[in-house]
Amino acid sequence: MTQILVCGATGFIGRNLVETMASKPDFQVTAQYHRRPPFECAGVTWVEADLTRADEVSRVVAGAEVIVQAAAVTSGAADIVAQPHIHITDNAVMNSLLFRAAHDHGVGRFIMFSCSILYMSSDGARREEDFTGEVHAQYLGGAWNKIYFEKMAEFFSGLGRTRYTVLRHSNIYGPHDKYDPDHSHMFGATVTKVMTTEAGEIVVWGEGTEARDLLYVGDLTDAVLAAMDRHTAPFGVFNIGSGEAIPVRDVVRKIIDVSGRGLGIAYDRDKPTIPTSIHLDCARAQRELGWTPKVSLEEGIRLTLDWYRDNILNPEE
């Protein structure tokens, strides 16, 4: 059996990965957590560790054949604008220590998540080669964090012990996301507003004209599995997204329509937004990994709202 370590296993992406991988008979999953407690998942071995401490990172990495690195400090547009430093230091420390431990322990494969914030706003789909070194001012710290991680992965891959796959994903949504209106990403915050408001409308930050490439989390976990199966080079970077830029106001309207709540939309132009339009060209992932997204936005919204009703609105039913 393949020994897989999922870091950040109680987070949004990590939890979805653990639930998917634990169902595979050829995988033995060890799930790392820190502040948030473990959840019930058959066959998973849980291990607590602070990934900003070198000794604890070494302890959890020992014995792993594959590391999937989903541990991160994340939040939404409000924090990115008001206190962007909170994403930088701990993320840099965690990833640096994990790279070193993977090398020291001879881990065979390391899969990590980068992000589409590396790309400048554009009307056309962005390819992996389109990163120029220029980043949006409000993403400066977060984007260069990701660039550092990618370059360190490339460096360690050249040392010959560990293969590195970088998945440069777009905006991920779905079950187990954050659904705090003030600190979530746009999709999670909108779901909570739509599903809980007692007024006849919801308030959207900004004008809703910025566009996002939205990918259902199940398609991202499929990309991880495809990378494990198909990526054989020492290092590679792959865009993982839907390949379509959808204006935020259209996303909000689709969520309202699927919810059946018949709400209106008001726009608060004084709230922080990041006015970019980015979508990804994923031809490399299709060609080299055999991966394409399967879940449409409408279907993804339906699956997410069903999960939200069962787990957040009515968890005891």
Secondary structure, DSSP 8 states (H G I E B T S, - for coil): -EEEEEETTTSHHHHHHHHHHTT-TTEEEEEEESSS-----TT-EEEE--TTSHHHHHHHHTT-SEEEE-------HHHHHH-GGGGTHHHHHHHHHHHHHHHHTT-SEEEEEEEGGGS---SS-B-GGG--S---GGGHHHHHHHHHHHHHHHHHHTTSS-EEEEEEE-EEESTT----TTTS-HHHHHHHHHHH--SSEEEEES-S--EE-EEEHHHHHHHHHHHHHH--SSEEEEEES-S--EEHHHHHHHHHHHHT---EEEEETTS-----B--B--HHIIIII-------HHHHHHHHHHHHIIIIISTT-
